[in-house]
């Protein structure tokens, strides 16, 4: 049987020994062998740092995002192959799509966010400029730059495609190379995924590596710039987190551990209601998708005490319709667990849970399968338990990582929260209710112990992705037992792979370092209006000054009549005078903004294609009839768009009165054309 190859230091490596066998979860046949023997793991990490890191850091966020999008498109063309191989892990077609399409979707999601929310630059400016001195000559700014190490992935067996891709995407976008260490049980699927990535040639060499087999001394070679992301059991997470090198070098460590997630049925969700049906359907889905082998699966189903019988019966009926067997059969709705060892582990945990409850659906020791051998394959019936004493420790401490869940009765929102937090930290929880007061009480009470909470009801059910579906825009992690980490989370996940540094300097120096104009830096005023310049010709600091323009009482009254904004401060002198902030009639804030636009605009057709918004608008000083307005417009940030004939320009806008006091400050956002290309 062929042994899985690892991809390290720029080449494929076959193990130097026979390796351990990996088996088909459905048939029990040997699929491949796995070993990391002979791999120099220290050299692999150094290759990532020396080969992958520098080339990634040369690319801008937008360029990295484009590569992620290209990779996602490439992998999407090979989904059928990945689905077929995924079936050998015991996954149905639906399970495989959840894993494969979910991982590809994460790549697309981060690619989109990188283009929309990050600059076309190699560094990220975070937050506002902080004034550090009274005279404005000493300021500070937080910058985020890529870590100079490798993002080491230690993945779980249950999501061999989504797992590595959800970690790769934010690390790559941040400019940090990855080393993937898949769980052995399903490593043959991850290995093919990495083969597809390497064969595509899309990602630069050194930015993705993979080690199949035992990690051996991998962690011994970590530096303070490396990052570890782990998915798996809470006990293993504790061992890795306390590794001497991880501790000594303060290695950034992120853990996503299995947790005792709960779903709570609201007291309003009686039989026949939309919410009751949603709760039961979701419970059964979370028990059977991936054969219950999801770190987000519902392990504890909290139900109002008076509804336990009805929920048990409804779940039992739905579970009875689940066909178990060979995923190749289109009628099969639940496949096998990943391995026979995993099935035995679930059965051992189930015995502990039975000390506190009884079976209301399924048979722990017997399963009927379609198209397969029930003993050669790692098959198991979904088992629903009922624990009438919700205070017993077992349901809140023992996790059967398979198709097992326990019904727990509760009395009132306060007890529901109390039981929810008994899990000591969860990745996900859900509250199925249409009662807003109940939902608020439970969310606020349970939130500190949960990484994500879904409130599900008739309003959002059609679009909801469900209890167990992490999304790239939101954090995936949880406190306590769930590991205390966060994955994905949109740009938050990107910044996790970067180093935040506070830079203190003068305004001009900070402008040069960040590429963003900082107030206090010299402006460049020329005879040519900045709006007449193409994107390549604009420079940070280019400035237009317009005005002054006198604001008259007629202007204010006309604007009020024309717009319908007849707020008393603009139209009633006596009422406005009684307002201590105004002391008399004042101009509309949006009149000030409109006049400012008239003062800085260059009306002829030119490179400026569109004004697409204002940001950070603040009205600072009331404008009264007779005041004179002057506007100073300064190019603050210039962002070319790759593959487009235009880019974005952010303009710092300062509107002042005749005394030099700022009356309004904001950023104007424009689209500006690049110079025309000539054949």
C-alpha positions in Angstrom: 0.0 0.0 0.0 1.3 3.4 -0.9 2.4 5.7 1.9 1.3 9.3 2.0 3.9 11.8 1.0 4.6 15.0 2.9 5.4 18.2 1.1 8.3 20.0 2.9 11.2 22.2 2.0 10.1 22.5 -1.6 9.7 18.8 -2.5 7.6 15.7 -1.9 9.0 13.3 0.8 8.1 9.6 1.1 8.5 8.2 4.6 11.5 6.1 5.4 9.5 3.3 7.1 6.4 1.3 6.4 4.2 3.6 8.4 0.9 2.9 10.1 -2.2 1.7 8.1 -5.2 4.0 7.5 -8.5 2.3 6.8 -11.6 3.1 4.9 -14.3 4.0 7.5 -17.0 2.2 5.5 -15.3 -1.1 4.3 -12.4 -1.4 6.7 -10.0 -1.7 3.8 -6.5 -0.2 4.0 -6.4 3.1 2.1 -2.8 4.2 2.7 0.0 4.2 5.2 1.3 7.2 7.1 4.6 8.2 8.7 6.7 11.3 9.1 9.9 9.3 9.5 12.9 11.0 7.9 11.5 14.5 7.7 13.6 17.3 9.1 10.9 19.3 10.8 13.2 22.1 11.8 14.3 22.5 8.2 10.7 22.6 7.1 9.9 25.4 9.4 13.0 27.3 8.4 12.0 26.8 4.7 8.7 28.5 5.4 10.4 31.4 7.2 13.1 31.9 4.6 11.3 31.0 1.3 7.6 31.5 1.9 7.6 34.4 4.3 9.6 36.9 2.3 7.7 36.4 -0.9 4.4 36.7 0.8 5.4 39.9 2.6 6.3 41.4 -0.8 2.7 41.0 -1.9 0.0 43.4 -0.9 -3.2 42.4 0.9 -5.0 42.7 -2.5 -2.5 40.5 -4.3 -2.7 37.8 -1.6 -6.5 38.0 -1.8 -6.4 37.5 -5.6 -4.3 34.4 -5.1 -6.7 33.0 -2.6 -9.6 33.6 -5.0 -7.7 31.9 -7.8 -7.0 28.9 -5.5 -10.6 28.7 -4.5 -11.7 28.6 -8.1 -9.1 25.9 -8.9 -10.2 23.7 -6.0 -13.8 24.2 -7.0 -13.0 22.5 -10.3 -11.8 19.4 -8.4 -14.7 19.1 -5.9 -16.0 15.8 -7.4 -12.6 14.1 -6.8 -12.5 15.4 -3.2 -16.1 14.3 -2.6 -15.2 10.8 -3.8 -12.2 10.5 -1.5 -14.2 12.0 1.3 -16.6 9.1 1.1 -13.8 6.8 2.4 -13.9 8.8 5.7 -17.5 7.7 6.2 -18.9 10.9 4.9 -22.1 11.1 2.9 -22.3 13.4 -0.1 -23.9 16.0 2.0 -21.2 15.7 4.7 -18.5 15.9 2.0 -20.0 19.1 0.6 -20.2 20.6 4.0 -16.5 19.9 4.4 -15.2 20.6 0.9 -17.5 23.4 -0.2 -17.3 25.0 3.3 -13.5 25.1 3.1 -13.5 26.5 -0.5 -16.1 29.1 0.7 -13.7 30.3 3.4 -11.1 31.0 0.8 -13.6 33.0 -1.3 -14.8 34.8 1.9 -11.3 35.9 2.9 -10.4 36.9 -0.7 -13.4 39.1 -0.8 -12.8 40.7 2.6 -9.1 41.3 1.7 -10.1 43.3 -1.3 -12.9 45.2 0.3 -11.6 45.8 3.8 -7.8 45.8 3.6 -5.6 48.4 1.9 -3.6 47.5 -1.2 -0.5 47.7 1.0 1.8 45.4 3.0 1.0 46.9 6.3 -2.2 47.6 8.2 -2.8 50.9 10.0 -5.1 50.2 12.9 -7.2 52.8 14.7 -6.8 56.6 14.8 -3.7 58.7 15.1 -3.2 59.4 18.8 -2.0 62.9 19.8 0.8 62.6 22.3 1.8 66.2 22.8 0.0 69.5 23.1 1.7 71.1 20.1 0.8 68.4 17.6 4.4 67.5 16.8 4.4 64.1 18.6 1.8 61.5 17.7 1.3 57.7 17.8 -0.3 55.1 15.6 -0.8 51.3 15.9 0.6 49.3 12.9 0.1 45.6 12.1 2.8 43.8 10.2 3.1 40.1 9.3 4.7 37.7 11.8 8.1 36.5 10.6 7.4 32.9 11.3 5.2 30.0 10.2 1.5 29.3 11.0 1.7 25.7 12.2 -1.7 23.9 11.8 -2.5 20.8 13.9 -5.8 19.7 12.6 -8.6 17.3 13.7 -9.8 14.3 11.7 -13.4 15.4 11.3 -12.9 18.2 8.7 -9.9 17.2 6.6 -10.6 19.9 4.0 -12.3 22.8 5.8 -9.9 22.5 8.7 -6.7 23.3 6.9 -8.4 25.9 4.6 -10.0 27.8 7.4 -6.5 28.2 9.0 -4.7 28.8 5.7 -6.9 31.7 4.5 -6.4 34.2 7.2 -2.7 33.3 7.7 -2.0 33.7 3.9 -3.9 36.9 3.7 -1.8 38.2 6.7 1.4 37.3 4.8 2.3 34.3 6.9 3.2 30.8 5.4 1.5 27.7 6.7 2.6 24.2 7.7 -0.3 21.8 7.7 -0.2 18.8 10.1 -3.4 16.8 9.3 -4.9 14.2 11.8 -3.8 10.8 10.7 -7.2 9.2 10.5 -8.3 11.2 7.4 -4.9 12.5 6.3 -5.3 10.9 2.8 -7.9 13.5 2.0 -5.9 16.4 3.2 -2.9 15.0 1.4 -4.8 15.1 -1.9 -6.0 18.6 -1.1 -2.4 19.8 -0.7 -1.4 18.0 -3.9 -4.0 20.0 -5.8 -2.7 23.2 -4.2 0.9 22.5 -5.0 0.2 21.2 -8.6 -1.8 24.4 -9.3 1.3 26.6 -8.9 -0.9 29.4 -7.7 0.6 29.9 -4.3 4.3 30.8 -4.0 6.8 28.1 -3.0 7.2 27.9 0.8 3.8 29.3 1.6 2.2 25.9 2.1 3.8 22.8 3.5 2.3 19.6 4.9 3.6 16.9 7.2 1.8 13.6 7.3 2.3 11.4 10.4 3.4 12.1 13.9 4.5 15.7 14.7 7.6 14.3 16.6 9.8 17.2 17.5 7.9 19.8 15.5 7.2 22.1 18.4 10.8 22.0 19.6 11.7 24.2 16.6 9.2 27.0 17.2 10.3 30.6 17.6 8.7 33.6 19.1 7.5 34.6 15.6 5.7 31.3 14.9 2.0 30.7 15.5 0.3 27.4 16.4 -3.4 26.7 15.6 -4.8 23.5 17.1 -8.1 21.8 16.6 -8.9 18.7 18.6 -9.6 17.6 22.2 -9.3 19.8 25.2 -6.8 17.5 26.8 -4.5 17.6 23.9 -4.8 21.3 23.7 -3.6 21.6 27.3 -0.5 19.4 26.5 0.4 21.5 23.5 -0.2 24.8 25.2 2.2 23.9 28.0 5.0 22.6 25.8 8.2 24.0 27.1 9.2 25.8 23.9 5.7 27.2 23.4 5.9 28.6 27.0 9.5 29.8 26.8 9.1 31.6 23.5 5.6 32.9 24.3 4.4 31.3 21.0 1.0 32.6 20.0 -1.3 29.6 20.5 -4.9 29.2 19.3 -7.0 26.3 20.3 -10.4 25.2 19.0 -11.4 22.2 21.3 -14.4 20.0 21.3 -17.0 21.3 23.6 -20.4 20.4 25.2 -22.4 22.7 23.0 -26.1 23.2 23.9 -29.3 24.1 22.1 -32.1 25.7 24.2 -35.8 25.4 23.3 -37.7 28.5 24.4 -40.9 28.1 26.6 -43.0 29.7 23.8 -42.0 26.9 21.3 -44.9 24.5 21.9 -45.6 21.5 19.6 -46.9 22.6 16.3 -45.1 25.9 16.4 -42.4 26.8 13.8 -39.8 27.0 16.5 -40.6 23.6 18.0 -40.1 22.0 14.6 -36.9 23.9 14.0 -35.5 22.8 17.3 -36.2 19.1 16.6 -35.0 19.2 13.0 -31.7 21.0 14.1 -31.1 18.6 16.9 -31.4 15.5 14.6 -29.3 17.2 11.9 -26.5 18.0 14.4 -26.6 14.4 15.6 -26.3 12.8 12.1 -24.3 15.2 9.9 -20.7 13.9 9.8 -22.1 11.1 12.1 -22.1 13.7 14.9 -18.4 14.2 14.6 -18.5 18.0 14.7 -16.9 20.1 17.3 -20.0 22.3 17.2 -22.5 19.5 17.4 -25.4 19.7 20.0 -24.4 17.5 22.9 -27.0 18.9 25.4 -30.6 19.8 24.3 -32.2 21.9 27.0 -36.0 21.7 26.9 -38.7 23.2 29.2 -39.6 20.5 31.7 -43.2 20.3 30.4 -42.1 19.7 26.8 -39.5 16.9 27.2 -41.9 14.1 26.3 -43.0 15.9 23.2 -39.5 16.7 22.1 -38.3 13.1 22.7 -41.1 11.7 20.6 -40.7 14.1 17.7 -36.9 13.5 17.7 -37.4 9.7 17.9 -39.7 9.8 14.8 -37.3 11.9 12.8 -34.3 9.7 13.8 -36.2 6.6 12.8 -36.2 7.9 9.2 -32.4 8.2 9.1 -30.9 5.6 6.8 -27.4 4.6 7.8 -24.8 2.9 5.6 -22.5 3.2 2.6 -22.4 6.8 1.5 -22.3 5.6 -2.1 -26.0 4.7 -1.7 -28.1 7.8 -2.5 -30.7 6.8 0.1 -28.1 6.9 3.0 -28.4 9.9 5.2 -25.7 9.0 7.8 -22.4 7.4 7.1 -19.7 5.9 9.4 -17.5 7.3 12.1 -14.0 8.0 11.0 -12.5 4.8 12.5 -13.4 1.7 14.5 -11.3 3.2 17.4 -13.4 6.3 17.3 -16.6 4.2 17.5 -15.2 2.5 20.6 -14.3 5.8 22.2 -17.9 7.0 21.6 -19.3 3.9 23.1 -17.1 4.3 26.2 -18.3 7.9 26.7 -21.9 6.8 26.2 -21.6 4.3 29.0 -20.6 7.2 31.3 -23.6 9.2 30.1 -26.0 6.3 30.8 -25.2 6.6 34.5 -27.2 9.9 34.5 -29.9 9.1 31.9 -31.6 6.6 29.7 -31.9 6.0 26.0 -35.1 7.4 24.4 -34.0 6.8 20.7 -31.5 4.5 19.0 -29.6 1.4 20.2 -26.0 1.9 21.4 -25.0 -1.7 20.6 -26.8 -2.4 17.4 -27.1 -0.7 14.0 -28.8 -1.6 10.7 -26.8 -0.5 7.7 -27.4 -0.3 3.9 -24.8 -1.5 1.5 -22.1 -2.2 4.1 -20.9 -4.5 6.9 -22.0 -3.1 10.2 -18.9 -4.5 12.0 -16.2 -3.9 9.4 -17.3 -0.3 9.0 -17.3 2.2 11.9 -21.1 2.5 11.9 -23.2 3.4 14.9 -26.9 4.3 15.5 -27.6 7.8 16.6 -28.5 7.7 20.3 -30.7 10.3 22.1 -30.6 10.2 25.9 -32.8 11.7 28.5 -31.5 12.9 31.9 -34.4 13.8 34.1 -32.0 15.3 36.7 -30.2 18.1 34.8 -28.0 18.7 37.8 -26.0 15.4 37.3 -22.4 16.1 36.3 -22.1 13.6 33.5 -24.0 15.4 30.7 -22.0 18.6 31.5 -18.6 16.9 31.6 -18.6 13.8 29.3 -18.6 14.3 25.5 -19.4 11.4 23.2 -17.8 12.7 20.0 -20.4 11.0 17.7 -24.1 10.8 17.0 -25.1 11.3 20.7 -27.1 14.0 22.4 -28.9 14.3 25.8 -32.2 15.9 26.6 -32.1 18.0 29.8 -35.2 19.6 31.4 -35.1 23.1 32.8 -37.4 25.5 34.7 -37.2 29.1 33.6 -34.6 31.2 31.8 -32.3 31.5 34.9 -31.9 27.7 35.1 -31.4 27.4 31.3 -28.5 29.8 31.6 -27.1 27.9 34.6 -27.2 24.6 32.8 -25.7 26.1 29.6 -22.7 27.4 31.4 -22.1 24.1 33.2 -20.3 23.1 30.0 -17.5 25.4 31.1 -17.0 27.0 27.7 -18.5 26.1 24.3 -17.9 26.8 20.7 -21.5 27.3 19.8 -24.9 27.5 21.4 -28.4 28.1 20.0 -31.6 29.5 21.5 -34.7 28.5 19.5 -37.4 30.9 20.4 -39.6 33.8 19.2 -39.7 35.3 22.7 -37.5 38.4 22.6 -37.3 38.8 26.4 -36.3 35.1 26.9 -33.7 35.3 24.1 -32.1 38.5 25.6 -31.9 37.0 29.1 -30.3 33.8 27.8 -27.9 35.4 25.4 -26.6 37.9 28.0 -26.4 35.2 30.6 -24.7 32.6 28.4 -22.5 34.8 26.2 -19.4 34.8 28.4 -19.2 31.0 28.1 -19.9 30.8 24.3 -17.9 31.7 21.2 -21.0 32.0 19.1 -24.8 32.0 19.8 -27.5 31.5 17.2 -31.0 32.7 18.0 -33.2 30.7 15.6 -36.9 31.3 14.9 -39.3 31.8 12.0 -37.8 35.2 11.2 -34.3 34.0 10.3 -34.8 30.3 9.7 -34.9 30.5 5.9 -31.4 32.1 5.7 -29.8 30.7 8.8 -26.8 28.4 8.2 -27.7 26.5 11.4 -26.3 25.8 14.8 -23.1 24.0 13.7 -21.9 26.0 10.8 -19.0 28.4 11.4 -18.8 31.3 9.0 -15.6 33.1 7.8 -17.0 36.5 8.8 -17.4 35.5 12.5 -15.1 34.1 15.1 -15.0 30.3 15.5 -13.8 29.4 19.0 -14.9 29.6 22.6 -13.7 30.1 26.1 -12.7 27.6 28.7 -13.1 24.0 27.7 -13.6 25.1 24.1 -9.9 26.2 24.0 -10.0 29.9 24.6 -9.2 30.7 21.0 -10.7 32.3 17.9 -10.4 31.2 14.3 -11.5 33.0 11.2 -13.5 36.1 12.4 -12.9 38.0 9.2 -10.2 40.6 9.5 -9.8 39.7 13.2 -8.5 36.4 12.0 -6.0 38.1 9.7 -4.7 40.4 12.4 -4.2 37.4 14.7 -1.3 36.4 12.4 0.2 39.9 12.5 2.2 41.8 15.2 0.7 45.0 16.5 3.3 47.8 17.2 2.8 51.3 18.6 4.9 53.7 16.5 5.6 57.1 18.0 6.9 59.9 15.8 6.4 63.3 14.3 3.5 63.7 11.9 5.7 63.9 8.8 7.7 60.8 9.8 4.5 58.9 10.6 3.1 59.8 7.2 6.2 58.5 5.5 6.1 55.2 7.4 2.4 54.5 7.0 1.7 56.0 3.6 -1.3 57.8 5.1 -1.3 61.6 5.5 -1.3 62.6 9.2 -2.6 66.0 10.3 0.4 68.2 11.1 2.3 67.0 8.0 3.0 69.6 5.3 0.5 69.8 2.5 1.3 70.2 -1.2 -0.7 72.9 -2.9 0.0 73.4 -6.7 -1.6 75.3 -9.5 -3.0 72.0 -10.8 -6.1 70.9 -8.9 -5.7 67.4 -7.5 -8.9 66.3 -9.2 -7.1 66.8 -12.5 -4.5 64.2 -11.6 -4.7 60.5 -12.5 -4.2 58.0 -9.8 -0.5 57.4 -10.5 0.2 61.2 -10.4 -1.4 61.8 -7.1 0.7 62.0 -4.0 -0.3 61.7 -0.4 -0.4 65.3 0.9 -1.7 66.8 -2.4 -4.1 69.6 -1.3 -6.9 71.8 -2.7 -8.1 74.8 -0.7 -11.4 76.4 -1.5 -13.2 79.5 -0.2 -14.1 81.5 1.7 -17.8 81.5 1.2 -20.2 83.5 3.4 -23.2 81.6 4.8 -26.3 83.8 4.8 -29.6 83.6 6.5 -31.3 83.3 3.1 -29.0 80.2 2.5 -30.2 78.6 5.7 -33.9 79.3 5.1 -33.7 78.2 1.4 -32.0 74.9 2.5 -34.7 74.3 5.1 -37.5 74.8 2.7 -35.8 72.9 -0.2 -35.0 69.8 1.9 -37.8 69.9 4.4 -35.4 70.0 7.3 -37.1 72.7 9.4 -35.6 71.8 12.7 -36.1 74.7 15.1 -32.4 75.5 15.4 -32.4 76.5 11.7 -35.8 78.2 11.5 -36.9 79.6 14.9 -34.6 82.3 16.3 -36.2 82.5 19.7 -36.1 78.7 20.2 -32.6 78.5 18.9 -31.4 81.3 21.2 -32.8 79.3 24.2 -30.6 76.4 23.3 -27.3 76.8 25.2 -25.3 75.0 22.5 -26.4 77.2 19.6 -27.4 80.6 21.1 -29.3 81.5 17.9 -30.1 80.2 14.5 -27.4 78.0 12.8 -26.8 76.5 9.4 -27.7 72.9 8.8 -24.7 70.5 9.1 -25.5 69.1 5.6 -25.6 72.6 4.2 -22.0 73.1 5.4 -21.0 69.8 3.8 -22.8 70.8 0.6 -21.1 74.2 0.5 -17.7 72.5 1.2 -18.2 70.2 -1.9 -18.9 73.3 -4.0 -15.7 74.9 -2.8 -13.4 72.0 -3.4 -14.9 70.4 -6.5 -13.3 70.7 -10.0 -16.3 70.7 -12.3 -14.8 69.6 -15.6 -14.7 65.9 -16.7 -11.5 64.4 -15.5 -9.9 61.5 -13.7 -12.2 61.6 -10.7 -15.0 59.2 -11.6 -17.2 59.3 -8.6 -17.7 60.3 -5.0 -18.8 57.1 -3.3 -19.2 58.2 0.3 -18.2 60.1 3.4 -16.8 58.7 6.6 -16.1 59.9 10.1 -18.2 63.0 9.7 -18.3 65.2 12.8 -19.8 68.7 13.2 -17.5 70.5 15.6 -18.5 74.2 15.8 -22.0 75.7 15.0 -22.1 77.8 11.8 -24.1 81.0 12.1 -25.3 83.3 9.3 -22.4 85.6 8.4 -19.7 83.0 9.0 -17.2 82.4 6.3 -16.3 78.8 5.3 -13.0 77.6 3.9 -12.3 73.9 3.0 -9.0 72.2 2.9 -9.0 68.9 1.0 -5.9 66.7 1.3 -5.1 63.3 -0.3 -4.9 61.1 2.8 -4.6 57.6 1.3 -4.2 56.3 -2.3 -5.3 52.7 -3.0 -4.8 51.3 -6.5 -7.0 48.4 -7.4 -5.2 45.4 -9.0 -6.7 44.5 -12.4 -8.8 47.7 -12.6 -8.4 51.0 -14.4 -9.1 53.0 -11.3 -8.4 53.1 -7.6 -9.7 54.8 -4.4 -8.5 58.0 -2.9 -9.4 59.0 0.7 -9.3 62.8 1.2 -9.0 64.4 4.6 -11.5 67.3 4.7 -11.4 70.1 7.1 -14.0 72.9 7.0 -13.1 76.0 9.0 -14.7 79.3 9.8 -13.2 82.8 9.6 -11.5 82.3 12.9 -9.7 79.2 11.8 -11.9 76.9 14.0 -12.9 73.6 12.4 -16.6 73.4 11.9 -16.7 70.0 10.3 -14.2 67.2 9.7 -14.6 64.1 7.6 -13.1 61.8 4.9 -14.3 62.1 1.3 -14.0 58.8 -0.7 -13.5 59.0 -4.5 -12.8 56.7 -7.3 -10.0 58.0 -9.5 -9.0 56.7 -13.0 -5.5 55.5 -13.8 -3.7 56.9 -16.8 -5.1 55.5 -20.1 -3.2 52.6 -21.6 -1.9 53.2 -25.1 -1.2 50.4 -27.5 
